């Protein structure tokens, strides 16, 4: 089968599947796209042909960039720099270039990831396509109230009527799309894949208690509550350390300044954004991942940590977190809105020492393996193809 995956994808993280050294030599910001990258790898490993299409800042990719290897092509298209331009016309130029490229590729099926510009491009191409909703735009806007998120919601509302075959990454997301986006067609639930690149490093826990969170500075991630909880933890464990990794979580950030002004910065390390190798080392050293997020459509950091052998805790009412953690079988669930309850859960986790994840977690993570998830997508593709009218 020839599948076109439409979504964020940094080709440098697929360099080993591409010819030559062009991908690894690219100079551009990290395009992300872990979910698309992992699915690309999984489909190629199962013997399918994959074309992955993405967009990137035109300052770094001024003209379309094509990279290829056995059974894989990666096409990166230019995107305008200013958000007011591409959001103002609902990505008209970007979706047009995506649509044209998709028609040239002519795959058996197109798989659009997220429900914004990539979905609009897939619709404009006029080819048979399926869609994965990896977030819920109204829910995101509720937690991040700004003009950018308002316009992103407008993009998704424009796309929604044309979505004929929808999957979500958790039952929670399926329910949210039914309630908030009034989506009435069938929804298939297929989870994310455990990123394999973070489990390669051997586990080397720190000699002192280290609590890790991988997040960002948005209110949704609730890092300020975690910082308050950690101050209570240090009252019991003075040698404990909190390490905060992710976009905006650097020493000079507003949150770091707030932490210092409140006198909560002792043994709190604002690490900031890291590459994948450095992130793997953080998981390896941590005694516990304490993910205080208020809402997750899935919760990639949870399965990243479990895949790396790091125990986890997450919010008992934080969207898909209870689903990912097996209802508490594979990580502790706690009220992350309460600094006291969060601190107690962290202390309980640290009291067990830098242990491995709970017994049986390997079988649980198998549900999120590349092969398992890819086969679910392939089954879904076949169902859609069999129900479609003959091409031509």
C-alpha positions as CSV (number, residue, x, y, z in Angstrom):
1,X,0.0,0.0,0.0
2,X,1.2,3.6,-0.7
3,X,0.2,5.9,2.2
4,X,0.7,9.6,2.2
5,X,1.1,10.9,5.8
6,X,0.4,14.6,6.1
7,X,1.6,16.3,9.2
8,X,4.6,17.8,11.1
9,X,7.7,15.7,10.5
10,X,11.4,16.5,11.0
11,X,13.2,14.6,8.3
12,X,16.4,14.6,10.3
13,X,14.8,12.0,12.6
14,X,14.3,9.8,9.6
15,X,17.8,10.2,8.1
16,X,18.6,6.5,8.4
17,X,15.7,5.7,6.1
18,X,16.8,8.2,3.5
19,X,19.6,8.2,0.9
20,X,22.7,10.2,1.5
21,X,23.3,12.7,4.3
22,X,21.0,15.6,3.1
23,X,18.5,15.1,5.9
24,X,21.0,15.1,8.8
25,X,22.7,18.2,7.3
26,X,19.5,20.3,7.3
27,X,19.7,23.6,9.2
28,X,16.2,24.5,10.6
29,X,14.3,24.5,13.8
30,X,13.0,21.2,15.1
31,X,9.8,20.5,13.2
32,X,8.7,17.9,15.8
33,X,6.1,15.4,14.7
34,X,7.0,12.4,16.8
35,X,3.7,10.7,16.1
36,X,4.1,11.1,12.4
37,X,7.7,10.0,12.5
38,X,7.0,6.8,14.5
39,X,4.1,5.9,12.1
40,X,6.3,6.5,9.1
41,X,8.9,4.1,10.5
42,X,6.3,1.5,11.4
43,X,4.7,1.5,8.0
44,X,8.0,1.3,6.2
45,X,9.1,-1.5,8.5
46,X,6.0,-3.5,7.5
47,X,6.9,-3.2,3.8
48,X,4.6,-0.3,2.7
49,X,5.5,2.7,0.7
50,X,5.2,6.0,2.5
51,X,5.3,9.6,1.4
52,X,5.4,12.0,4.3
53,X,4.5,15.7,3.6
54,X,5.2,18.5,6.0
55,X,5.6,22.3,6.0
56,X,8.3,24.5,7.5
57,X,9.3,28.1,7.8
58,X,10.1,29.4,4.3
59,X,13.2,31.1,5.7
60,X,14.7,27.7,6.1
61,X,12.9,25.9,3.3
62,X,12.3,28.5,0.6
63,X,11.5,25.9,-2.1
64,X,10.0,22.4,-1.8
65,X,12.6,20.0,-0.4
66,X,12.4,16.3,-1.4
67,X,14.3,13.5,0.3
68,X,14.0,9.9,-0.6
69,X,15.0,6.4,0.4
70,X,13.8,2.8,-0.1
71,X,10.0,2.9,0.3
72,X,10.1,6.4,1.7
73,X,9.8,10.0,0.4
74,X,9.8,13.0,2.6
75,X,8.6,16.3,1.1
76,X,8.9,19.6,3.1
77,X,7.0,22.6,1.7
78,X,7.5,26.3,2.5
79,X,5.2,28.0,5.0
80,X,4.9,31.7,5.4
81,X,6.6,33.2,8.4
82,X,3.9,35.4,9.9
83,X,1.0,33.7,11.7
84,X,-1.3,36.6,10.8
85,X,-0.8,35.8,7.1
86,X,-1.4,32.0,7.1
87,X,-4.1,32.1,9.7
88,X,-5.7,35.2,8.1
89,X,-6.6,33.2,5.0
90,X,-6.8,29.8,6.7
91,X,-3.5,28.6,5.2
92,X,-4.7,29.2,1.6
93,X,-1.2,29.1,0.1
94,X,0.0,26.2,2.3
95,X,-3.0,24.0,1.8
96,X,-2.8,24.7,-1.9
97,X,0.7,23.5,-2.1
98,X,-0.1,20.4,0.0
99,X,-3.0,19.6,-2.2
100,X,-1.0,19.9,-5.4
101,X,1.8,17.8,-4.0
102,X,-0.7,15.1,-2.9
103,X,-2.2,14.9,-6.3
104,X,1.2,14.5,-7.8
105,X,2.1,11.7,-5.4
106,X,-1.3,10.0,-6.0
107,X,-1.2,7.5,-3.0
108,X,-3.7,4.8,-2.3
109,X,-4.8,6.8,0.8
110,X,-3.9,10.1,2.5
111,X,-3.7,10.3,6.3
112,X,-3.9,13.8,7.7
113,X,-2.7,14.4,11.2
114,X,-4.3,17.1,13.4
115,X,-7.4,18.9,12.0
116,X,-5.9,22.2,10.8
117,X,-3.7,23.0,7.7
118,X,-2.8,19.4,6.9
119,X,-6.5,18.4,7.0
120,X,-7.5,21.3,4.8
121,X,-4.7,20.4,2.3
122,X,-5.9,16.8,2.2
123,X,-9.5,17.9,1.6
124,X,-8.4,20.2,-1.2
125,X,-6.5,17.5,-2.9
126,X,-9.7,15.6,-3.5
127,X,-8.2,12.2,-2.8
128,X,-9.5,9.5,-0.4
129,X,-8.2,10.5,3.0
130,X,-8.6,9.7,6.7
131,X,-7.9,12.1,9.6
132,X,-6.4,11.8,13.1
133,X,-7.5,14.4,15.7
134,X,-4.6,14.7,18.1
135,X,-6.1,17.5,20.1
136,X,-9.5,19.3,20.6
137,X,-9.2,22.9,19.5
138,X,-12.0,24.2,21.8
139,X,-10.4,22.5,24.8
140,X,-7.0,24.0,23.9
141,X,-8.5,27.4,23.6
142,X,-10.2,27.1,27.0
143,X,-6.7,26.7,28.6
144,X,-4.8,29.0,26.2
145,X,-6.9,32.0,25.5
146,X,-5.2,34.0,22.9
147,X,-5.6,35.1,19.3
148,X,-3.5,32.4,17.8
149,X,-5.6,29.6,19.4
150,X,-8.8,31.4,18.4
151,X,-7.8,31.4,14.8
152,X,-6.6,27.8,15.0
153,X,-10.1,26.9,16.2
154,X,-11.5,28.7,13.2
155,X,-9.3,26.6,10.9
156,X,-10.5,23.4,12.5
157,X,-14.1,24.5,12.3
158,X,-13.6,25.1,8.6
159,X,-12.1,21.6,8.3
160,X,-14.7,19.7,10.3
161,X,-17.5,19.3,7.7
162,X,-15.0,17.7,5.3
163,X,-13.8,15.1,7.8
164,X,-15.4,11.8,6.7
165,X,-13.2,9.2,8.4
166,X,-11.9,10.3,11.9
167,X,-9.7,8.6,14.5
168,X,-8.6,10.0,17.8
169,X,-5.8,9.0,20.1
170,X,-7.9,8.2,23.1
171,X,-11.5,7.5,24.1
172,X,-11.4,10.9,25.9
173,X,-10.6,12.7,22.7
174,X,-13.4,10.9,20.9
175,X,-15.9,12.1,23.6
176,X,-14.6,15.6,23.4
177,X,-15.0,15.7,19.6
178,X,-18.6,14.5,19.9
179,X,-19.4,17.1,22.6
180,X,-17.5,20.1,21.5
181,X,-17.2,19.7,17.7
182,X,-20.6,18.0,17.2
183,X,-19.0,15.3,15.2
184,X,-21.6,12.6,14.5
185,X,-19.8,10.1,12.2
186,X,-18.1,7.0,13.6
187,X,-14.8,7.6,15.4
188,X,-12.0,5.0,15.6
189,X,-9.7,5.1,18.6
190,X,-6.0,4.3,17.9
191,X,-3.4,5.4,20.4
192,X,0.0,6.9,19.8
193,X,3.2,4.9,19.4
194,X,5.8,4.6,22.2
195,X,8.8,6.5,20.8
196,X,11.6,4.0,20.6
197,X,14.5,6.4,20.5
198,X,14.1,7.3,24.2
199,X,14.3,3.7,25.5
200,X,17.7,3.0,24.0
201,X,19.7,4.5,26.9
202,X,20.3,2.3,29.9
203,X,18.6,3.4,33.0
204,X,21.0,5.2,35.3
205,X,19.0,6.8,38.2
206,X,20.6,9.7,40.0
207,X,22.2,9.2,43.4
208,X,19.6,11.6,44.9
209,X,15.8,11.8,44.4
210,X,15.1,13.5,41.1
211,X,11.6,14.5,40.0
212,X,11.2,15.3,36.3
213,X,8.5,16.9,34.3
214,X,8.5,17.4,30.5
215,X,6.0,20.2,29.6
216,X,5.9,23.8,28.7
217,X,4.8,27.1,30.3
218,X,1.1,27.0,29.2
219,X,-1.5,27.1,32.0
220,X,-2.6,23.7,30.7
221,X,0.6,22.0,31.9
222,X,0.1,23.3,35.4
223,X,3.9,23.6,36.2
224,X,3.4,26.3,38.8
225,X,1.3,23.9,40.9
226,X,4.1,21.3,40.6
227,X,6.7,23.8,41.8
228,X,4.5,24.6,44.8
229,X,4.1,20.9,45.5
230,X,7.8,20.4,45.2
231,X,8.5,23.0,47.9
232,X,6.5,20.8,50.3
233,X,8.4,17.7,49.1
234,X,11.7,19.4,50.0
235,X,10.4,19.9,53.5
236,X,10.6,16.1,53.8
237,X,13.4,15.4,51.4
238,X,15.9,18.3,51.4
239,X,18.2,16.6,48.8
240,X,15.4,16.2,46.3
241,X,15.7,18.0,42.9
242,X,13.0,19.1,40.4
243,X,14.0,19.2,36.8
244,X,11.7,21.0,34.3
245,X,12.3,20.2,30.6
246,X,10.5,21.7,27.6
247,X,9.7,24.8,25.6
248,X,9.9,28.0,27.7
249,X,11.1,26.2,30.8
250,X,14.5,27.8,30.8
251,X,16.3,29.9,33.5
252,X,15.3,33.2,32.0
253,X,11.6,32.4,31.6
254,X,8.7,34.3,33.3
255,X,7.9,31.1,35.2
256,X,11.5,30.9,36.5
257,X,11.3,34.5,37.6
258,X,8.0,33.9,39.4
259,X,9.6,30.9,41.1
260,X,12.5,33.0,42.3
261,X,10.3,35.8,43.6
262,X,8.2,33.3,45.5
263,X,11.3,31.8,47.0
264,X,10.5,28.4,45.5
265,X,13.6,28.0,43.3
266,X,15.8,25.9,45.7
267,X,16.8,22.7,43.8
268,X,14.5,23.6,40.9
269,X,16.4,23.3,37.6
270,X,14.8,25.1,34.6
271,X,16.4,23.0,31.9
272,X,14.5,24.2,28.8
273,X,14.2,22.5,25.5
274,X,16.4,19.5,24.8
275,X,17.2,17.3,21.8
276,X,16.0,13.7,21.9
277,X,19.4,12.3,23.1
278,X,19.5,14.7,26.0
279,X,15.9,14.0,26.8
280,X,16.6,10.3,27.0
281,X,19.3,11.0,29.6
282,X,16.8,13.0,31.7
283,X,14.4,10.1,31.7
284,X,17.2,7.7,32.5
285,X,18.3,9.7,35.6
286,X,14.9,10.6,37.0
287,X,13.4,8.7,40.0
288,X,9.9,9.8,39.0
289,X,8.1,11.7,36.2
290,X,5.5,13.9,37.9
291,X,3.3,15.1,35.1
292,X,1.0,17.8,36.5
293,X,-0.8,18.6,33.3
294,X,-4.5,19.5,33.6
295,X,-5.5,18.0,30.3
296,X,-3.9,15.6,27.8
297,X,-5.4,14.3,24.6
298,X,-3.1,11.4,25.0
299,X,0.0,12.1,27.0
300,X,3.1,11.2,25.1
301,X,5.5,12.0,27.9
302,X,3.9,9.3,30.0
303,X,4.6,6.5,27.6
304,X,8.0,8.0,26.8
305,X,8.9,7.8,30.5
306,X,7.4,4.3,30.9
307,X,9.2,3.2,27.8
308,X,12.5,4.5,29.3
309,X,11.8,2.6,32.6
310,X,10.9,5.7,34.7
311,X,7.9,5.5,37.1
312,X,5.2,8.1,36.5
313,X,2.3,9.9,38.1
314,X,-0.4,12.0,36.4
315,X,-3.7,13.7,36.9
316,X,-6.7,11.6,37.9
317,X,-9.0,13.9,35.9
318,X,-6.5,15.1,33.3
319,X,-8.2,14.0,30.1
320,X,-6.6,10.8,28.6
321,X,-4.1,10.3,31.4
322,X,-6.1,7.7,33.3
323,X,-6.5,5.8,30.0
324,X,-2.8,5.8,29.3
325,X,-1.9,4.8,32.8
326,X,-4.4,1.9,32.8
327,X,-6.6,3.3,35.4
328,X,-3.7,3.6,37.8
329,X,-2.2,0.2,37.2
330,X,0.9,1.6,35.5
331,X,1.3,4.9,37.3
332,X,-0.2,6.8,40.2
333,X,-3.2,9.0,39.6
334,X,-3.6,12.1,41.8
335,X,-5.5,15.4,42.0
336,X,-2.8,17.6,40.3
337,X,-4.8,20.7,41.1
338,X,-3.9,20.4,44.8
339,X,-0.2,21.1,45.7
340,X,-0.6,19.1,49.0
341,X,-2.1,16.0,47.3
342,X,0.5,16.2,44.5
343,X,3.3,16.5,47.0
344,X,2.1,13.5,49.0
345,X,2.0,11.4,45.7
346,X,5.5,12.5,44.8
347,X,6.8,11.6,48.3
348,X,5.1,8.2,48.0
349,X,6.8,7.7,44.6
350,X,10.2,8.7,45.8
351,X,9.9,6.6,48.9
352,X,10.0,3.5,46.7
353,X,13.3,4.6,45.3
354,X,14.4,4.7,41.7
355,X,12.5,1.5,40.9
356,X,11.5,0.2,37.5
357,X,7.9,0.7,36.4
358,X,5.2,-1.6,37.8
359,X,5.1,-5.3,37.0
360,X,3.4,-6.0,33.7
361,X,4.1,-2.6,32.1
362,X,5.9,-4.3,29.2
363,X,2.7,-6.0,28.2
364,X,0.9,-2.7,28.6
365,X,3.4,-0.8,26.4
366,X,3.1,-3.5,23.8
367,X,-0.3,-2.0,23.1
368,X,1.5,1.2,22.0
369,X,4.3,-0.5,20.1
370,X,5.1,0.5,16.5
371,X,3.9,-2.8,15.0
372,X,0.6,-2.9,17.1
373,X,-0.4,0.7,16.3
374,X,0.6,0.5,12.7
375,X,-1.5,-2.6,12.1
376,X,-4.5,-0.9,13.6
377,X,-4.0,2.0,11.2
378,X,-3.6,-0.4,8.3
379,X,-6.8,-2.2,9.2
380,X,-8.6,1.1,9.3
381,X,-7.2,2.1,6.0
382,X,-8.4,-1.1,4.4
383,X,-11.9,-0.6,5.8
384,X,-12.0,2.9,4.3
385,X,-10.6,1.7,1.0
386,X,-13.1,-1.2,0.8
387,X,-16.0,1.2,1.5
388,X,-14.9,3.8,-1.1
389,X,-16.0,4.0,-4.6
390,X,-13.5,2.7,-7.2
391,X,-10.9,5.3,-8.2
392,X,-11.1,6.7,-11.7
